[in-house]
Amino acid sequence: MRILFVEQQIAYEPQGIMQLSSVLKQAGHEVELAIAAQEDPVQVARDFEPDILGYSVMTGSQRYYFDLNLRIREALNG
């Protein structure tokens, strides 16, 4: 399975994503992290073609991730 985690920006080490990524990789899954401040997560999703998208959302940023999720779904589903 291919899992793509998306972060808007990283001001700290994303411990939760790092732990999940490690466990998923040990189980044989492919994992990628897109940092929106550094690259276009929609393009990363197109290139990687994930089965699952994962977000680490804090209060106040939920609208950004909701809108981003719609854009990624549209890009992947045509």
TARA-V619388 format. One line per field, one symbol per residue. ss: DSSP state (A for helix, B for strand, O for the rest). A space follows every 10 residues. Layout:
ss=???
This chain:
ss=OBBBBBBOOO OOOOAAAAAA AAAAAAOOOB BBBBBOOOOO AAAAAAAAOO OBBBBOOOOO OAAAAAAAAA AAAAAAAO
